[in-house]
Amino acid sequence: MPIVSTEDASVRVDRTLTARIKLYYDLYVPENKRACPLLIALHGYGANKRQMMREGRLIAPQNFVVASLQGFHQHLKEAKEEGGPLRFGFGWLTNFHSEESVAVHHRALLDLIDALTKENLADRERIFLLGFSQSCALNYRFAFTHTEILRGVIGVCGGLPGDWQSSEIYKQTDAALFHLAGEHDEFYPPARVAGYVEQLGKRARDVEMKAYDAGHEIVPAMREDVREWLRKRAAV
């Protein structure tokens, strides 16, 4: 006699609710400055907005507004920050309906840029996006989808979108790109990133890439080069 499943088929269907969440960011504004160049700095997996704000301040020229947006996927971790233990890390993407995370990332950047330009804190014509590790590919997705918004994009120790070759969403952009890689990066080793200039160059005219004596990290030489790159691009 055949075995009949008593499982209701409707249980296997994902049902959804739409909810609103708060996204958090830190902001630095130069004293007595208005409508400045803006650097939006996004951290890697497991980090937070405070950590990336420190990096953003070390990297950005003095006349830049710096915004550090925090990822919206939080998880428990054991790490210590100044002032005591911090038990939370944040990320940008999971492999469960990843397109939804991409959409939240895009919406967050658009809303942040809109808010800071409406306050006359940031110059809409001089907006730069910096991503480390996990946020790097997401930022490239944003730059090649919203092609008229950014003056430049900096990617540090990260990758390209997984659908870079197959997707028809990405378009040509006039934004300048600067990709920095660590020669000892265990996640993005030289062999993996070797073709990035050629691949990015298919959709951008101004692409620069440089390798450093570094692992999966941001080192002083990177900060110096990005600062000079930003200074030149913001003055154009």
C-alpha positions as a Markdown table, in Angstrom:
| # | Residue | x | y | z |
|---|---|---|---|---|
| 1 | Met | 0.0 | 0.0 | 0.0 |
| 2 | Pro | 1.5 | 3.4 | -1.0 |
| 3 | Ile | 2.6 | 5.8 | 1.7 |
| 4 | Val | 0.7 | 9.0 | 1.5 |
| 5 | Ser | 2.3 | 12.2 | 2.9 |
| 6 | Thr | 0.2 | 14.2 | 5.3 |
| 7 | Glu | 2.3 | 17.3 | 4.9 |
| 8 | Asp | 0.3 | 20.2 | 3.7 |
| 9 | Ala | 1.8 | 21.6 | 0.5 |
| 10 | Ser | 1.2 | 25.1 | 1.6 |
| 11 | Val | 3.7 | 24.7 | 4.4 |
| 12 | Arg | 6.5 | 24.4 | 1.8 |
| 13 | Val | 5.7 | 27.8 | 0.2 |
| 14 | Asp | 7.6 | 30.8 | 1.5 |
| 15 | Arg | 5.0 | 33.4 | 2.7 |
| 16 | Thr | 6.3 | 36.9 | 3.3 |
| 17 | Leu | 5.6 | 40.1 | 5.3 |
| 18 | Thr | 7.0 | 43.5 | 4.4 |
| 19 | Ala | 8.6 | 45.2 | 7.4 |
| 20 | Arg | 10.7 | 48.4 | 7.8 |
| 21 | Ile | 14.1 | 48.4 | 9.5 |
| 22 | Lys | 16.4 | 51.1 | 10.8 |
| 23 | Leu | 19.8 | 51.4 | 9.2 |
| 24 | Tyr | 22.6 | 53.1 | 11.2 |
| 25 | Tyr | 25.5 | 55.3 | 10.1 |
| 26 | Asp | 28.1 | 57.6 | 11.5 |
| 27 | Leu | 28.8 | 61.0 | 10.0 |
| 28 | Tyr | 31.8 | 63.3 | 10.0 |
| 29 | Val | 31.4 | 66.8 | 8.6 |
| 30 | Pro | 34.4 | 69.2 | 8.4 |
| 31 | Glu | 34.0 | 72.3 | 10.6 |
| 32 | Asn | 32.3 | 75.2 | 8.8 |
| 33 | Lys | 32.1 | 73.3 | 5.5 |
| 34 | Arg | 29.1 | 73.0 | 3.2 |
| 35 | Ala | 28.4 | 70.9 | 0.1 |
| 36 | Cys | 31.7 | 69.0 | 0.4 |
| 37 | Pro | 32.9 | 66.0 | -1.5 |
| 38 | Leu | 31.4 | 62.9 | 0.2 |
| 39 | Leu | 33.0 | 59.5 | 0.9 |
| 40 | Ile | 30.7 | 56.7 | 1.9 |
| 41 | Ala | 32.7 | 54.0 | 3.5 |
| 42 | Leu | 31.3 | 50.5 | 3.9 |
| 43 | His | 32.9 | 47.9 | 6.2 |
| 44 | Gly | 33.5 | 44.2 | 5.5 |
| 45 | Tyr | 31.8 | 41.1 | 7.0 |
| 46 | Gly | 31.8 | 41.0 | 10.8 |
| 47 | Ala | 32.8 | 44.7 | 11.3 |
| 48 | Asn | 30.8 | 47.8 | 12.1 |
| 49 | Lys | 30.3 | 51.4 | 11.3 |
| 50 | Arg | 32.7 | 52.7 | 14.0 |
| 51 | Gln | 35.6 | 50.6 | 12.6 |
| 52 | Met | 34.9 | 51.8 | 9.1 |
| 53 | Met | 34.5 | 55.4 | 10.2 |
| 54 | Arg | 38.0 | 55.3 | 11.6 |
| 55 | Glu | 39.3 | 54.0 | 8.3 |
| 56 | Gly | 37.3 | 56.6 | 6.4 |
| 57 | Arg | 38.7 | 59.4 | 8.4 |
| 58 | Leu | 42.2 | 58.1 | 7.9 |
| 59 | Ile | 41.7 | 57.8 | 4.2 |
| 60 | Ala | 39.6 | 60.9 | 3.2 |
| 61 | Pro | 41.2 | 64.3 | 2.4 |
| 62 | Gln | 40.4 | 66.9 | 5.1 |
| 63 | Asn | 37.7 | 68.7 | 3.2 |
| 64 | Phe | 35.6 | 65.5 | 2.7 |
| 65 | Val | 32.4 | 64.6 | 4.5 |
| 66 | Val | 32.6 | 60.9 | 5.6 |
| 67 | Ala | 29.6 | 58.6 | 6.1 |
| 68 | Ser | 30.0 | 55.1 | 7.5 |
| 69 | Leu | 27.0 | 53.0 | 6.9 |
| 70 | Gln | 26.5 | 49.8 | 8.9 |
| 71 | Gly | 25.4 | 46.5 | 7.4 |
| 72 | Phe | 21.9 | 45.3 | 8.1 |
| 73 | His | 22.6 | 41.6 | 8.8 |
| 74 | Gln | 23.8 | 41.3 | 12.4 |
| 75 | His | 25.2 | 38.3 | 14.1 |
| 76 | Leu | 26.8 | 37.5 | 17.5 |
| 77 | Lys | 30.5 | 37.5 | 17.8 |
| 78 | Glu | 33.2 | 37.9 | 20.4 |
| 79 | Ala | 35.4 | 40.9 | 19.8 |
| 80 | Lys | 36.6 | 43.9 | 21.8 |
| 81 | Glu | 36.3 | 47.5 | 20.9 |
| 82 | Glu | 37.4 | 50.6 | 22.8 |
| 83 | Gly | 35.2 | 51.0 | 25.8 |
| 84 | Gly | 34.4 | 47.3 | 26.4 |
| 85 | Pro | 33.4 | 44.1 | 24.6 |
| 86 | Leu | 31.4 | 44.4 | 21.4 |
| 87 | Arg | 29.4 | 41.3 | 20.8 |
| 88 | Phe | 27.8 | 42.1 | 17.5 |
| 89 | Gly | 29.1 | 42.0 | 13.9 |
| 90 | Phe | 27.4 | 43.1 | 10.8 |
| 91 | Gly | 27.3 | 42.0 | 7.2 |
| 92 | Trp | 25.6 | 43.0 | 3.9 |
| 93 | Leu | 24.7 | 39.8 | 2.1 |
| 94 | Thr | 23.6 | 36.2 | 2.6 |
| 95 | Asn | 22.8 | 33.5 | 0.1 |
| 96 | Phe | 19.1 | 33.4 | 1.1 |
| 97 | His | 17.3 | 35.6 | -1.4 |
| 98 | Ser | 20.5 | 37.6 | -2.0 |
| 99 | Glu | 18.7 | 39.9 | -4.5 |
| 100 | Glu | 16.7 | 41.3 | -1.5 |
| 101 | Ser | 19.9 | 42.2 | 0.3 |
| 102 | Val | 21.2 | 43.9 | -2.9 |
| 103 | Ala | 18.0 | 45.9 | -3.1 |
| 104 | Val | 18.3 | 47.1 | 0.5 |
| 105 | His | 21.9 | 48.0 | -0.1 |
| 106 | His | 21.0 | 50.1 | -3.1 |
| 107 | Arg | 18.1 | 51.8 | -1.4 |
| 108 | Ala | 20.2 | 52.6 | 1.7 |
| 109 | Leu | 22.8 | 54.3 | -0.4 |
| 110 | Leu | 20.3 | 56.3 | -2.5 |
| 111 | Asp | 18.5 | 57.5 | 0.6 |
| 112 | Leu | 21.8 | 58.4 | 2.4 |
| 113 | Ile | 23.0 | 60.4 | -0.6 |
| 114 | Asp | 19.6 | 62.1 | -0.9 |
| 115 | Ala | 19.6 | 63.0 | 2.7 |
| 116 | Leu | 23.1 | 64.5 | 2.9 |
| 117 | Thr | 22.7 | 66.4 | -0.4 |
| 118 | Lys | 19.4 | 67.9 | 0.7 |
| 119 | Glu | 21.0 | 69.1 | 3.9 |
| 120 | Asn | 23.7 | 70.8 | 1.7 |
| 121 | Leu | 26.4 | 68.8 | 3.5 |
| 122 | Ala | 27.5 | 66.8 | 0.4 |
| 123 | Asp | 28.1 | 67.9 | -3.2 |
| 124 | Arg | 25.9 | 65.7 | -5.4 |
| 125 | Glu | 28.6 | 65.9 | -8.2 |
| 126 | Arg | 31.4 | 64.6 | -6.0 |
| 127 | Ile | 30.2 | 61.4 | -4.3 |
| 128 | Phe | 32.6 | 58.5 | -3.8 |
| 129 | Leu | 32.0 | 55.0 | -2.5 |
| 130 | Leu | 34.5 | 52.9 | -0.7 |
| 131 | Gly | 34.1 | 49.2 | 0.1 |
| 132 | Phe | 36.2 | 46.7 | 1.9 |
| 133 | Ser | 35.9 | 42.9 | 1.4 |
| 134 | Gln | 32.2 | 41.9 | 1.3 |
| 135 | Ser | 30.9 | 45.3 | 0.5 |
| 136 | Cys | 33.2 | 45.7 | -2.5 |
| 137 | Ala | 31.2 | 43.6 | -5.0 |
| 138 | Leu | 27.9 | 45.2 | -3.7 |
| 139 | Asn | 29.3 | 48.6 | -4.4 |
| 140 | Tyr | 30.3 | 47.6 | -7.9 |
| 141 | Arg | 26.7 | 46.4 | -8.4 |
| 142 | Phe | 25.5 | 49.8 | -7.3 |
| 143 | Ala | 27.9 | 51.8 | -9.4 |
| 144 | Phe | 27.1 | 49.9 | -12.6 |
| 145 | Thr | 23.4 | 50.0 | -12.0 |
| 146 | His | 23.0 | 53.6 | -10.9 |
| 147 | Thr | 25.5 | 54.9 | -13.3 |
| 148 | Glu | 24.9 | 58.7 | -13.0 |
| 149 | Ile | 25.4 | 59.1 | -9.2 |
| 150 | Leu | 29.0 | 58.4 | -8.3 |
| 151 | Arg | 32.2 | 60.3 | -9.2 |
| 152 | Gly | 34.3 | 57.3 | -8.1 |
| 153 | Val | 34.4 | 53.9 | -6.5 |
| 154 | Ile | 37.2 | 52.3 | -4.4 |
| 155 | Gly | 37.3 | 48.6 | -3.8 |
| 156 | Val | 39.8 | 47.2 | -1.3 |
| 157 | Cys | 40.5 | 43.4 | -0.9 |
| 158 | Gly | 37.2 | 42.4 | -2.5 |
| 159 | Gly | 35.7 | 40.9 | -5.6 |
| 160 | Leu | 33.4 | 41.5 | -8.5 |
| 161 | Pro | 29.7 | 40.7 | -8.6 |
| 162 | Gly | 29.0 | 37.0 | -9.0 |
| 163 | Asp | 26.8 | 37.8 | -12.0 |
| 164 | Trp | 29.3 | 40.2 | -13.6 |
| 165 | Gln | 29.6 | 38.2 | -16.8 |
| 166 | Ser | 26.0 | 37.1 | -17.2 |
| 167 | Ser | 23.8 | 39.9 | -16.0 |
| 168 | Glu | 22.2 | 42.4 | -18.4 |
| 169 | Ile | 21.6 | 44.9 | -15.5 |
| 170 | Tyr | 25.0 | 46.5 | -15.5 |
| 171 | Lys | 25.6 | 49.5 | -17.7 |
| 172 | Gln | 28.5 | 51.7 | -18.7 |
| 173 | Thr | 29.6 | 54.3 | -16.1 |
| 174 | Asp | 31.7 | 57.4 | -16.2 |
| 175 | Ala | 32.7 | 56.9 | -12.6 |
| 176 | Ala | 36.4 | 56.3 | -12.0 |
| 177 | Leu | 37.4 | 53.0 | -10.3 |
| 178 | Phe | 40.4 | 52.2 | -8.1 |
| 179 | His | 40.8 | 48.6 | -7.0 |
| 180 | Leu | 43.4 | 47.7 | -4.3 |
| 181 | Ala | 44.6 | 44.2 | -3.6 |
| 182 | Gly | 46.8 | 42.5 | -1.1 |
| 183 | Glu | 49.5 | 40.3 | -2.5 |
| 184 | His | 49.0 | 37.9 | 0.5 |
| 185 | Asp | 45.2 | 38.1 | 0.7 |
| 186 | Glu | 43.9 | 34.7 | 1.5 |
| 187 | Phe | 40.4 | 35.4 | 0.3 |
| 188 | Tyr | 41.3 | 37.3 | -2.9 |
| 189 | Pro | 44.8 | 36.1 | -3.9 |
| 190 | Pro | 46.6 | 37.5 | -6.9 |
| 191 | Ala | 45.4 | 34.7 | -9.2 |
| 192 | Arg | 41.8 | 35.5 | -8.4 |
| 193 | Val | 42.0 | 39.2 | -9.1 |
| 194 | Ala | 44.4 | 39.1 | -12.0 |
| 195 | Gly | 41.8 | 39.9 | -14.6 |
| 196 | Tyr | 39.9 | 42.6 | -12.7 |
| 197 | Val | 41.2 | 45.6 | -14.7 |
| 198 | Glu | 40.1 | 44.0 | -18.0 |
| 199 | Gln | 36.7 | 43.0 | -16.7 |
| 200 | Leu | 36.0 | 46.4 | -15.0 |
| 201 | Gly | 37.3 | 48.1 | -18.1 |
| 202 | Lys | 34.5 | 46.6 | -20.2 |
| 203 | Arg | 32.0 | 49.0 | -18.5 |
| 204 | Ala | 34.2 | 51.8 | -17.2 |
| 205 | Arg | 36.8 | 54.0 | -19.0 |
| 206 | Asp | 38.9 | 55.0 | -16.0 |
| 207 | Val | 40.1 | 51.9 | -14.1 |
| 208 | Glu | 43.2 | 51.7 | -11.9 |
| 209 | Met | 44.4 | 48.7 | -9.9 |
| 210 | Lys | 47.3 | 48.3 | -7.6 |
| 211 | Ala | 48.7 | 45.5 | -5.5 |
| 212 | Tyr | 50.3 | 45.9 | -2.0 |
| 213 | Asp | 52.5 | 44.0 | 0.4 |
| 214 | Ala | 49.4 | 43.2 | 2.5 |
| 215 | Gly | 47.0 | 40.5 | 3.5 |
| 216 | His | 43.2 | 40.9 | 3.8 |
| 217 | Glu | 43.6 | 44.3 | 5.4 |
| 218 | Ile | 43.9 | 48.1 | 4.8 |
| 219 | Val | 47.5 | 49.2 | 5.2 |
| 220 | Pro | 49.0 | 52.7 | 5.4 |
| 221 | Ala | 50.3 | 52.6 | 1.8 |
| 222 | Met | 46.7 | 52.0 | 0.6 |
| 223 | Arg | 45.4 | 54.9 | 2.7 |
| 224 | Glu | 47.9 | 57.2 | 1.2 |
| 225 | Asp | 47.2 | 56.2 | -2.4 |
| 226 | Val | 43.4 | 56.4 | -2.0 |
| 227 | Arg | 43.7 | 59.8 | -0.3 |
| 228 | Glu | 45.7 | 61.2 | -3.3 |
| 229 | Trp | 43.3 | 59.5 | -5.8 |
| 230 | Leu | 40.3 | 61.1 | -4.1 |
| 231 | Arg | 42.0 | 64.5 | -4.0 |
| 232 | Lys | 42.6 | 64.4 | -7.7 |
| 233 | Arg | 39.2 | 63.0 | -8.7 |
| 234 | Ala | 37.3 | 65.5 | -6.4 |
| 235 | Ala | 39.1 | 68.4 | -8.0 |
| 236 | Val | 38.1 | 67.5 | -11.5 |
